């Protein structure tokens, strides 16, 4: 069975790292270590509740708003409610 055409699903560590990199470049970037840790925790939580499509979407996003939308729009419980 060939699997080379199947896109890999980014893990939450990768999603959070990407989100924090994008956030750091924004004017609203958290300044303190405590604020950065808090933001990373929020992204990790949102990612854990997001489907694989949400992870892929977030990795491709180039703005904080787009990442937030990806994770919100692809929540696992919504996927289960709408088969």
C-alpha positions as a Markdown table, in Angstrom:
| # | Residue | x | y | z |
|---|---|---|---|---|
| 1 | Unk | 0.0 | 0.0 | 0.0 |
| 2 | Unk | 1.4 | 3.4 | -1.0 |
| 3 | Unk | 1.3 | 6.1 | 1.6 |
| 4 | Unk | 3.5 | 8.8 | -0.1 |
| 5 | Unk | 0.4 | 10.7 | -1.3 |
| 6 | Unk | -1.0 | 11.0 | 2.2 |
| 7 | Unk | -0.2 | 14.3 | 3.9 |
| 8 | Unk | 1.2 | 14.0 | 7.4 |
| 9 | Unk | -0.8 | 15.5 | 10.2 |
| 10 | Unk | 1.1 | 18.2 | 12.1 |
| 11 | Unk | 1.3 | 17.6 | 15.8 |
| 12 | Unk | 0.2 | 20.2 | 18.3 |
| 13 | Unk | 3.9 | 21.0 | 19.2 |
| 14 | Unk | 4.4 | 22.0 | 15.5 |
| 15 | Unk | 1.1 | 24.0 | 15.5 |
| 16 | Unk | 2.0 | 25.8 | 18.7 |
| 17 | Unk | 5.5 | 26.6 | 17.5 |
| 18 | Unk | 4.1 | 28.0 | 14.2 |
| 19 | Unk | 1.5 | 30.0 | 16.0 |
| 20 | Unk | 4.0 | 31.5 | 18.5 |
| 21 | Unk | 6.3 | 32.4 | 15.6 |
| 22 | Unk | 3.5 | 34.2 | 13.8 |
| 23 | Unk | 2.4 | 35.8 | 17.1 |
| 24 | Unk | 5.9 | 37.1 | 17.9 |
| 25 | Unk | 5.9 | 39.0 | 14.6 |
| 26 | Unk | 2.6 | 40.7 | 15.4 |
| 27 | Unk | 2.2 | 44.1 | 17.1 |
| 28 | Unk | 0.2 | 42.4 | 19.9 |
| 29 | Unk | 3.0 | 39.9 | 20.7 |
| 30 | Unk | 3.3 | 39.0 | 24.4 |
| 31 | Unk | 6.3 | 40.7 | 25.9 |
| 32 | Unk | 7.0 | 38.7 | 29.1 |
| 33 | Unk | 7.9 | 35.0 | 29.4 |
| 34 | Unk | 4.8 | 34.5 | 31.5 |
| 35 | Unk | 2.6 | 35.9 | 28.7 |
| 36 | Unk | 4.3 | 33.8 | 26.1 |
| 37 | Unk | 3.8 | 30.6 | 28.2 |
| 38 | Unk | 0.2 | 31.5 | 28.7 |
| 39 | Unk | -0.4 | 32.1 | 25.0 |
| 40 | Unk | 1.4 | 28.8 | 24.1 |
| 41 | Unk | -0.8 | 27.0 | 26.6 |
| 42 | Unk | -3.9 | 28.4 | 25.0 |
| 43 | Unk | -2.8 | 27.4 | 21.5 |
| 44 | Unk | -1.9 | 23.9 | 22.8 |
| 45 | Unk | -5.4 | 23.5 | 24.3 |
| 46 | Unk | -7.1 | 24.8 | 21.2 |
| 47 | Unk | -5.0 | 22.5 | 19.1 |
| 48 | Unk | -5.8 | 19.5 | 21.2 |
| 49 | Unk | -9.5 | 20.2 | 20.6 |
| 50 | Unk | -9.0 | 20.6 | 16.9 |
| 51 | Unk | -9.2 | 18.0 | 14.1 |
| 52 | Unk | -6.3 | 17.0 | 11.8 |
| 53 | Unk | -7.8 | 19.4 | 9.2 |
| 54 | Unk | -7.6 | 22.2 | 11.8 |
| 55 | Unk | -3.9 | 21.4 | 12.4 |
| 56 | Unk | -3.2 | 21.4 | 8.7 |
| 57 | Unk | -5.1 | 24.7 | 8.3 |
| 58 | Unk | -3.2 | 26.3 | 11.2 |
| 59 | Unk | 0.2 | 25.3 | 9.9 |
| 60 | Unk | -0.6 | 26.9 | 6.5 |
| 61 | Unk | -2.0 | 30.1 | 8.1 |
| 62 | Unk | 0.1 | 33.3 | 8.0 |
| 63 | Unk | -1.7 | 35.5 | 10.5 |
| 64 | Unk | -2.8 | 35.0 | 14.2 |
| 65 | Unk | -6.4 | 35.5 | 13.2 |
| 66 | Unk | -6.2 | 32.8 | 10.6 |
| 67 | Unk | -4.7 | 30.4 | 13.0 |
| 68 | Unk | -7.3 | 31.1 | 15.6 |
| 69 | Unk | -10.0 | 30.6 | 12.9 |
| 70 | Unk | -8.5 | 27.3 | 11.8 |
| 71 | Unk | -8.5 | 25.9 | 15.2 |
| 72 | Unk | -12.0 | 27.2 | 16.1 |
| 73 | Unk | -13.5 | 26.1 | 12.8 |
| 74 | Unk | -12.2 | 22.6 | 13.0 |
| 75 | Unk | -13.1 | 21.6 | 16.5 |
| 76 | Unk | -13.4 | 17.8 | 17.0 |
| 77 | Unk | -16.8 | 18.0 | 18.7 |
| 78 | Unk | -18.2 | 19.8 | 15.6 |
| 79 | Unk | -16.7 | 17.2 | 13.3 |
| 80 | Unk | -18.4 | 14.4 | 15.3 |
| 81 | Unk | -21.8 | 16.3 | 15.3 |
| 82 | Unk | -21.7 | 16.7 | 11.5 |
| 83 | Unk | -20.6 | 13.4 | 9.9 |
